[in-house]
Amino acid sequence: MQRLALRLRREGRRIVVVPTMGFLHEGHLSLIRRARTRAGKDGAVVVTLFVNRAQFGVGEDFERYPRDQRRDLRLCRESGADVVFLPDDADMYASDPEEKFSCHVEDTALARGMEGESRPTHFRGVTTVVAKLFNLTQPDVAIFGAKDFQQAAVIRRMVRDLNFPVKIEVAPTVREKDGLAMSSRNAYLTPVERGQATVLFRSIKRVREVVRHGGSVTAKRLKRLVAAQVAEEPDARLDYVEFFDPDTLVPLSRVTRGAHMALAVRFGRARLIDNGRI
């Protein structure tokens, strides 16, 4: 992969990468199509398909994370990808105990709250694998989805602080008709849970209404409102809800228009996240 990427760069071709964990849905495909536009007719779109063990915590869903490589390859081809990179664990992390993988990339600021607090080892796994993928694919541009808002902020910080010559683009969240953010983990939902899962986006819309009419509202009040709304769904368990500055991710005690919110909710085997500007 790296030899190919370096050859493409020598040829002056623009490389745009879309990192994914596979089991592609319309949200991923919108990123690939966006990459095709950014790359132009002479550029190269690289899609990476790698379920990264390092970003899963103990007891999380690494083993059962949905996979369908044949379908993913077909969708990549149809959406305009030129190259699909399909490494395995042995490619990405030393498998020999005598050659233990021991170098990691870690953010110590933006990764602390929300997903970082709920999944303490998650972002170290994300930043490490993304740094490796950037080194392997040599992109000019990398495209991520806004559904993983904190992840995109952490990657932007990594790129800035470590001087990666990569432009990061964050594309809007793609939603189902009823507002549920598209996610590979939606496949875990039972039909009943699927109906209840719209509570994430409904909570975002409800907070927007309250702030729009109230002007400035305490975060404590809004957290109680969201907790009550999620509690109305029998199978839903709120993991967290946070209100923060979209640039610094610093939590806010009072919320006004322009602030950002993020939440995570569990439904049986599924843990879903969403976010939105207030």
C-alpha positions as a Markdown table, in Angstrom:
| # | Residue | x | y | z |
|---|---|---|---|---|
| 1 | Met | 0.0 | 0.0 | 0.0 |
| 2 | Gln | 2.7 | 2.4 | 0.9 |
| 3 | Arg | 4.8 | 1.7 | -2.2 |
| 4 | Leu | 1.6 | 2.3 | -4.3 |
| 5 | Ala | 0.8 | 5.5 | -2.5 |
| 6 | Leu | 4.4 | 6.9 | -3.0 |
| 7 | Arg | 4.2 | 6.0 | -6.7 |
| 8 | Leu | 0.9 | 7.9 | -7.0 |
| 9 | Arg | 2.5 | 10.9 | -5.3 |
| 10 | Arg | 5.5 | 10.8 | -7.6 |
| 11 | Glu | 3.1 | 10.8 | -10.5 |
| 12 | Gly | 1.5 | 14.0 | -9.1 |
| 13 | Arg | -1.8 | 12.3 | -8.4 |
| 14 | Arg | -4.0 | 13.7 | -5.6 |
| 15 | Ile | -4.8 | 11.0 | -3.0 |
| 16 | Val | -8.0 | 11.2 | -0.9 |
| 17 | Val | -8.5 | 8.5 | 1.7 |
| 18 | Val | -11.7 | 7.4 | 3.5 |
| 19 | Pro | -10.8 | 5.4 | 6.6 |
| 20 | Thr | -13.6 | 2.9 | 7.6 |
| 21 | Met | -14.1 | -0.2 | 9.6 |
| 22 | Gly | -16.2 | -1.7 | 6.8 |
| 23 | Phe | -19.8 | -3.0 | 6.8 |
| 24 | Leu | -20.5 | 0.1 | 4.7 |
| 25 | His | -23.8 | 2.0 | 4.6 |
| 26 | Glu | -25.0 | 5.1 | 2.8 |
| 27 | Gly | -23.1 | 7.3 | 5.2 |
| 28 | His | -19.8 | 5.7 | 4.2 |
| 29 | Leu | -20.7 | 5.8 | 0.6 |
| 30 | Ser | -21.4 | 9.5 | 0.7 |
| 31 | Leu | -17.8 | 10.0 | 2.0 |
| 32 | Ile | -16.4 | 7.9 | -0.9 |
| 33 | Arg | -18.4 | 9.9 | -3.4 |
| 34 | Arg | -17.2 | 13.1 | -1.8 |
| 35 | Ala | -13.6 | 11.8 | -2.0 |
| 36 | Arg | -14.1 | 11.0 | -5.7 |
| 37 | Thr | -15.1 | 14.7 | -6.2 |
| 38 | Arg | -12.1 | 15.9 | -4.2 |
| 39 | Ala | -9.7 | 13.7 | -6.0 |
| 40 | Gly | -10.8 | 14.7 | -9.5 |
| 41 | Lys | -10.6 | 12.5 | -12.5 |
| 42 | Asp | -6.8 | 12.0 | -12.3 |
| 43 | Gly | -6.6 | 11.5 | -8.5 |
| 44 | Ala | -6.9 | 8.4 | -6.5 |
| 45 | Val | -9.6 | 7.5 | -3.9 |
| 46 | Val | -8.4 | 5.1 | -1.3 |
| 47 | Val | -10.8 | 3.4 | 1.1 |
| 48 | Thr | -9.4 | 1.5 | 4.0 |
| 49 | Leu | -11.4 | -1.4 | 5.5 |
| 50 | Phe | -10.0 | -2.4 | 8.9 |
| 51 | Val | -11.8 | -3.4 | 12.1 |
| 52 | Asn | -9.3 | -1.9 | 14.5 |
| 53 | Arg | -9.0 | -4.1 | 17.5 |
| 54 | Ala | -7.0 | -1.4 | 19.4 |
| 55 | Gln | -10.0 | 0.9 | 19.7 |
| 56 | Phe | -12.2 | -1.7 | 21.3 |
| 57 | Gly | -12.2 | -2.0 | 25.1 |
| 58 | Val | -12.4 | -5.1 | 27.1 |
| 59 | Gly | -15.9 | -6.7 | 26.7 |
| 60 | Glu | -16.8 | -4.5 | 23.7 |
| 61 | Asp | -18.0 | -5.8 | 20.4 |
| 62 | Phe | -14.8 | -6.4 | 18.4 |
| 63 | Glu | -15.5 | -10.1 | 17.7 |
| 64 | Arg | -19.2 | -9.5 | 16.7 |
| 65 | Tyr | -18.7 | -6.2 | 14.9 |
| 66 | Pro | -20.5 | -6.7 | 11.6 |
| 67 | Arg | -18.4 | -7.6 | 8.6 |
| 68 | Asp | -19.2 | -8.2 | 4.9 |
| 69 | Gln | -16.1 | -7.9 | 2.8 |
| 70 | Arg | -17.5 | -9.0 | -0.5 |
| 71 | Arg | -20.4 | -6.5 | -0.3 |
| 72 | Asp | -18.0 | -3.7 | 0.9 |
| 73 | Leu | -15.8 | -4.2 | -2.1 |
| 74 | Arg | -18.7 | -4.0 | -4.5 |
| 75 | Leu | -20.0 | -0.8 | -2.9 |
| 76 | Cys | -16.5 | 0.7 | -3.0 |
| 77 | Arg | -16.2 | 0.0 | -6.7 |
| 78 | Glu | -19.7 | 1.4 | -7.4 |
| 79 | Ser | -19.0 | 4.5 | -5.4 |
| 80 | Gly | -15.8 | 5.5 | -7.2 |
| 81 | Ala | -13.0 | 4.1 | -5.1 |
| 82 | Asp | -9.7 | 3.3 | -7.0 |
| 83 | Val | -8.0 | 1.4 | -4.2 |
| 84 | Val | -9.3 | -0.6 | -1.3 |
| 85 | Phe | -6.8 | -1.3 | 1.5 |
| 86 | Leu | -7.7 | -4.5 | 3.5 |
| 87 | Pro | -5.0 | -5.0 | 6.1 |
| 88 | Asp | -5.4 | -7.6 | 8.9 |
| 89 | Asp | -4.1 | -7.5 | 12.5 |
| 90 | Ala | -0.7 | -9.0 | 11.6 |
| 91 | Asp | -0.2 | -6.3 | 9.0 |
| 92 | Met | -1.0 | -3.4 | 11.3 |
| 93 | Tyr | 0.3 | -4.6 | 14.6 |
| 94 | Ala | 3.3 | -6.9 | 15.3 |
| 95 | Ser | 2.0 | -10.4 | 16.0 |
| 96 | Asp | 5.2 | -11.9 | 17.2 |
| 97 | Pro | 5.5 | -11.6 | 21.1 |
| 98 | Glu | 9.2 | -10.8 | 20.7 |
| 99 | Glu | 8.3 | -7.9 | 18.4 |
| 100 | Lys | 5.5 | -6.5 | 20.6 |
| 101 | Phe | 3.8 | -3.4 | 19.2 |
| 102 | Ser | 4.7 | -0.7 | 21.7 |
| 103 | Cys | 4.4 | 2.7 | 20.1 |
| 104 | His | 1.1 | 4.6 | 20.3 |
| 105 | Val | -0.3 | 8.1 | 19.5 |
| 106 | Glu | -2.4 | 9.6 | 22.2 |
| 107 | Asp | -4.2 | 12.9 | 22.7 |
| 108 | Thr | -4.3 | 14.2 | 26.2 |
| 109 | Ala | -6.9 | 17.0 | 25.9 |
| 110 | Leu | -9.8 | 16.5 | 23.5 |
| 111 | Ala | -10.0 | 12.7 | 24.1 |
| 112 | Arg | -10.7 | 13.0 | 27.9 |
| 113 | Gly | -14.5 | 13.5 | 28.1 |
| 114 | Met | -17.6 | 11.9 | 26.5 |
| 115 | Glu | -16.4 | 8.9 | 24.5 |
| 116 | Gly | -12.9 | 9.1 | 26.1 |
| 117 | Glu | -14.5 | 8.9 | 29.6 |
| 118 | Ser | -16.9 | 6.2 | 28.6 |
| 119 | Arg | -14.3 | 4.2 | 26.6 |
| 120 | Pro | -10.9 | 5.0 | 28.2 |
| 121 | Thr | -8.7 | 3.2 | 25.7 |
| 122 | His | -10.7 | 4.1 | 22.6 |
| 123 | Phe | -9.1 | 7.2 | 21.3 |
| 124 | Arg | -5.5 | 5.9 | 21.7 |
| 125 | Gly | -6.5 | 3.1 | 19.4 |
| 126 | Val | -8.1 | 5.5 | 17.0 |
| 127 | Thr | -5.3 | 8.0 | 16.8 |
| 128 | Thr | -2.7 | 5.3 | 16.5 |
| 129 | Val | -4.4 | 3.5 | 13.7 |
| 130 | Val | -5.2 | 6.7 | 11.8 |
| 131 | Ala | -1.6 | 7.8 | 12.1 |
| 132 | Lys | -0.5 | 4.5 | 10.6 |
| 133 | Leu | -3.1 | 4.7 | 7.8 |
| 134 | Phe | -1.9 | 8.2 | 6.9 |
| 135 | Asn | 1.6 | 6.9 | 6.7 |
| 136 | Leu | 0.6 | 4.0 | 4.6 |
| 137 | Thr | -1.8 | 5.7 | 2.2 |
| 138 | Gln | 0.0 | 9.1 | 2.0 |
| 139 | Pro | -3.2 | 11.1 | 1.5 |
| 140 | Asp | -3.5 | 14.8 | 0.6 |
| 141 | Val | -7.0 | 14.8 | 2.0 |
| 142 | Ala | -8.8 | 12.5 | 4.5 |
| 143 | Ile | -12.6 | 12.5 | 4.9 |
| 144 | Phe | -14.5 | 11.6 | 8.0 |
| 145 | Gly | -18.1 | 11.7 | 9.1 |
| 146 | Ala | -19.6 | 14.2 | 11.5 |
| 147 | Lys | -21.5 | 11.5 | 13.4 |
| 148 | Asp | -18.2 | 10.8 | 15.2 |
| 149 | Phe | -17.7 | 14.5 | 16.1 |
| 150 | Gln | -15.2 | 14.0 | 19.0 |
| 151 | Gln | -13.2 | 11.6 | 16.9 |
| 152 | Ala | -12.9 | 14.1 | 14.1 |
| 153 | Ala | -11.8 | 16.8 | 16.5 |
| 154 | Val | -9.1 | 14.5 | 18.0 |
| 155 | Ile | -7.8 | 13.6 | 14.6 |
| 156 | Arg | -7.7 | 17.3 | 13.6 |
| 157 | Arg | -5.6 | 17.9 | 16.7 |
| 158 | Met | -3.3 | 15.0 | 16.0 |
| 159 | Val | -2.7 | 16.3 | 12.4 |
| 160 | Arg | -2.0 | 19.8 | 13.7 |
| 161 | Asp | 0.2 | 18.8 | 16.6 |
| 162 | Leu | 2.2 | 16.2 | 14.7 |
| 163 | Asn | 2.4 | 18.1 | 11.4 |
| 164 | Phe | 0.8 | 15.5 | 9.2 |
| 165 | Pro | 0.5 | 17.1 | 5.7 |
| 166 | Val | -3.1 | 16.0 | 5.4 |
| 167 | Lys | -6.2 | 18.1 | 5.0 |
| 168 | Ile | -9.1 | 16.8 | 7.2 |
| 169 | Glu | -12.6 | 17.2 | 5.9 |
| 170 | Val | -15.7 | 16.3 | 8.0 |
| 171 | Ala | -18.8 | 15.5 | 6.0 |
| 172 | Pro | -22.4 | 15.9 | 7.4 |
| 173 | Thr | -24.0 | 13.0 | 9.2 |
| 174 | Val | -26.3 | 11.0 | 6.9 |
| 175 | Arg | -29.6 | 10.0 | 8.5 |
| 176 | Glu | -32.4 | 7.6 | 7.9 |
| 177 | Lys | -35.8 | 9.2 | 7.0 |
| 178 | Asp | -36.8 | 9.2 | 10.7 |
| 179 | Gly | -33.6 | 10.9 | 11.8 |
| 180 | Leu | -31.6 | 8.0 | 13.1 |
| 181 | Ala | -27.9 | 8.5 | 12.3 |
| 182 | Met | -26.6 | 5.8 | 10.0 |
| 183 | Ser | -24.2 | 3.4 | 11.7 |
| 184 | Ser | -22.9 | -0.1 | 11.2 |
| 185 | Arg | -24.0 | -0.8 | 14.8 |
| 186 | Asn | -27.6 | -0.2 | 13.8 |
| 187 | Ala | -27.5 | -3.8 | 12.6 |
| 188 | Tyr | -27.6 | -4.9 | 16.3 |
| 189 | Leu | -31.0 | -3.3 | 16.9 |
| 190 | Thr | -34.1 | -5.4 | 17.2 |
| 191 | Pro | -37.2 | -4.0 | 15.4 |
| 192 | Val | -38.5 | -2.7 | 18.7 |
| 193 | Glu | -35.2 | -1.1 | 19.6 |
| 194 | Arg | -34.9 | 0.4 | 16.1 |
| 195 | Gly | -38.2 | 2.3 | 16.7 |
| 196 | Gln | -36.9 | 3.5 | 20.0 |
| 197 | Ala | -33.5 | 4.6 | 18.7 |
| 198 | Thr | -34.8 | 7.7 | 17.1 |
| 199 | Val | -34.8 | 9.2 | 20.7 |
| 200 | Leu | -31.2 | 10.3 | 20.1 |
| 201 | Phe | -32.1 | 12.7 | 17.3 |
| 202 | Arg | -35.4 | 13.6 | 18.9 |
| 203 | Ser | -33.4 | 14.7 | 22.0 |
| 204 | Ile | -31.2 | 16.9 | 19.9 |
| 205 | Lys | -34.2 | 18.5 | 18.2 |
| 206 | Arg | -35.9 | 19.0 | 21.6 |
| 207 | Val | -32.8 | 20.7 | 23.1 |
| 208 | Arg | -32.7 | 23.0 | 20.0 |
| 209 | Glu | -36.3 | 24.1 | 20.6 |
| 210 | Val | -35.7 | 24.8 | 24.3 |
| 211 | Val | -32.6 | 26.8 | 23.7 |
| 212 | Arg | -34.2 | 28.7 | 20.7 |
| 213 | His | -37.0 | 29.8 | 23.0 |
| 214 | Gly | -35.0 | 30.2 | 26.2 |
| 215 | Gly | -31.9 | 31.9 | 24.8 |
| 216 | Ser | -29.5 | 30.7 | 27.6 |
| 217 | Val | -30.3 | 27.5 | 29.4 |
| 218 | Thr | -28.3 | 25.7 | 32.1 |
| 219 | Ala | -26.6 | 22.4 | 31.0 |
| 220 | Lys | -28.0 | 20.8 | 34.1 |
| 221 | Arg | -31.6 | 21.5 | 33.1 |
| 222 | Leu | -30.9 | 20.2 | 29.6 |
| 223 | Lys | -29.3 | 17.1 | 30.8 |
| 224 | Arg | -32.3 | 16.3 | 33.0 |
| 225 | Leu | -34.6 | 16.9 | 30.0 |
| 226 | Val | -32.6 | 14.5 | 27.8 |
| 227 | Ala | -32.4 | 11.9 | 30.5 |
| 228 | Ala | -36.2 | 12.0 | 31.0 |
| 229 | Gln | -36.8 | 11.8 | 27.3 |
| 230 | Val | -34.5 | 8.8 | 26.9 |
| 231 | Ala | -36.0 | 7.1 | 30.0 |
| 232 | Glu | -39.4 | 7.1 | 28.2 |
| 233 | Glu | -38.0 | 4.4 | 25.9 |
| 234 | Pro | -38.2 | 1.0 | 27.7 |
| 235 | Asp | -35.0 | -0.4 | 26.2 |
| 236 | Ala | -32.9 | 2.7 | 26.2 |
| 237 | Arg | -30.2 | 3.5 | 28.8 |
| 238 | Leu | -28.4 | 6.9 | 28.6 |
| 239 | Asp | -24.6 | 6.5 | 28.7 |
| 240 | Tyr | -23.9 | 10.3 | 28.7 |
| 241 | Val | -25.1 | 13.6 | 27.3 |
| 242 | Glu | -22.8 | 16.6 | 27.1 |
| 243 | Phe | -22.9 | 20.2 | 26.0 |
| 244 | Phe | -19.7 | 21.8 | 24.8 |
| 245 | Asp | -17.9 | 24.4 | 22.7 |
| 246 | Pro | -17.6 | 22.9 | 19.2 |
| 247 | Asp | -14.0 | 24.1 | 18.7 |
| 248 | Thr | -12.4 | 23.2 | 22.1 |
| 249 | Leu | -14.8 | 20.5 | 23.3 |
| 250 | Val | -14.8 | 22.3 | 26.7 |
| 251 | Pro | -18.1 | 21.5 | 28.6 |
| 252 | Leu | -20.5 | 24.4 | 29.0 |
| 253 | Ser | -22.5 | 25.2 | 32.2 |
| 254 | Arg | -24.9 | 27.4 | 30.2 |
| 255 | Val | -26.0 | 26.5 | 26.7 |
| 256 | Thr | -26.8 | 29.0 | 23.9 |
| 257 | Arg | -27.3 | 28.7 | 20.2 |
| 258 | Gly | -24.1 | 27.7 | 18.5 |
| 259 | Ala | -23.1 | 25.3 | 21.2 |
| 260 | His | -22.8 | 21.5 | 20.5 |
| 261 | Met | -24.3 | 18.5 | 22.1 |
| 262 | Ala | -23.4 | 14.8 | 22.0 |
| 263 | Leu | -25.0 | 11.8 | 23.6 |
| 264 | Ala | -24.6 | 8.0 | 23.7 |
| 265 | Val | -27.5 | 5.6 | 24.4 |
| 266 | Arg | -27.5 | 1.8 | 24.8 |
| 267 | Phe | -30.2 | -0.5 | 23.4 |
| 268 | Gly | -29.5 | -4.1 | 24.3 |
| 269 | Arg | -26.4 | -5.1 | 22.3 |
| 270 | Ala | -26.1 | -1.7 | 20.6 |
| 271 | Arg | -24.5 | 1.4 | 21.8 |
| 272 | Leu | -25.3 | 4.4 | 19.5 |
| 273 | Ile | -23.9 | 7.9 | 19.5 |
| 274 | Asp | -25.1 | 11.1 | 17.9 |
| 275 | Asn | -24.4 | 14.8 | 18.1 |
| 276 | Gly | -25.7 | 18.1 | 16.7 |
| 277 | Arg | -25.2 | 21.9 | 16.8 |
| 278 | Ile | -27.7 | 23.7 | 19.0 |
